[in-house]
């Protein structure tokens, strides 16, 4: 099957699974970490599929590799 969209990439799908799992696990963290460690972990996890998606829209392979 040809890849027409970043959502067709297995790595993007796996990164979304990672984000979902992280959000589930973070619920068990202490409340005092809400704005510290958990916030940083969420941003880092979400940046993975975001970078894959943004890189996919780039016209040149070199730019795409930078995002990956």
C-alpha positions as CSV (number, residue, x, y, z in Angstrom):
1,X,0.0,0.0,0.0
2,X,1.5,3.4,-1.0
3,X,2.1,6.0,1.7
4,X,0.0,9.0,1.0
5,X,-0.2,10.5,4.4
6,X,1.9,10.6,7.6
7,X,-0.9,8.6,9.2
8,X,0.0,5.7,7.0
9,X,3.4,5.4,8.6
10,X,3.8,2.7,11.2
11,X,6.1,4.8,13.2
12,X,3.5,7.6,13.5
13,X,0.9,5.1,14.7
14,X,3.3,3.7,17.3
15,X,4.1,7.2,18.5
16,X,0.4,7.9,19.0
17,X,0.2,4.6,21.0
18,X,3.1,5.9,23.1
19,X,1.4,9.2,23.8
20,X,-1.8,7.4,24.8
21,X,0.0,5.0,27.1
22,X,2.0,7.8,28.7
23,X,-1.2,9.8,29.5
24,X,-2.6,6.7,31.2
25,X,0.5,6.1,33.2
26,X,0.8,9.8,34.3
27,X,-2.6,9.6,36.0
28,X,-0.9,7.6,38.8
29,X,1.8,10.2,39.4
30,X,1.5,12.4,42.5
31,X,-0.5,15.6,42.1
32,X,2.5,17.8,43.0
33,X,4.1,16.7,39.8
34,X,1.2,17.9,37.7
35,X,3.0,21.1,36.5
36,X,6.5,19.7,36.7
37,X,7.6,16.3,35.5
38,X,4.2,15.2,34.0
39,X,3.8,18.4,32.0
40,X,7.3,18.0,30.5
41,X,6.7,14.3,29.7
42,X,3.4,15.1,27.9
43,X,5.1,17.8,25.8
44,X,8.0,15.5,24.9
45,X,5.7,12.6,24.0
46,X,3.4,14.7,21.9
47,X,6.3,16.2,20.0
48,X,7.2,12.8,18.5
49,X,4.1,12.3,16.3
50,X,4.0,16.1,15.7
51,X,7.5,16.1,14.3
52,X,6.8,13.1,12.1
53,X,3.7,14.8,10.7
54,X,5.5,18.1,10.2
55,X,8.5,16.5,8.5
56,X,6.3,14.5,6.2
57,X,4.9,17.7,4.7
58,X,8.4,18.9,3.8
59,X,9.4,18.9,0.1
60,X,12.9,17.6,0.5
61,X,14.2,14.4,2.1
62,X,16.9,16.2,3.9
63,X,14.4,18.4,5.7
64,X,12.2,15.4,6.5
65,X,15.2,13.6,8.1
66,X,15.9,16.6,10.3
67,X,12.4,16.4,11.8
68,X,12.8,12.7,12.3
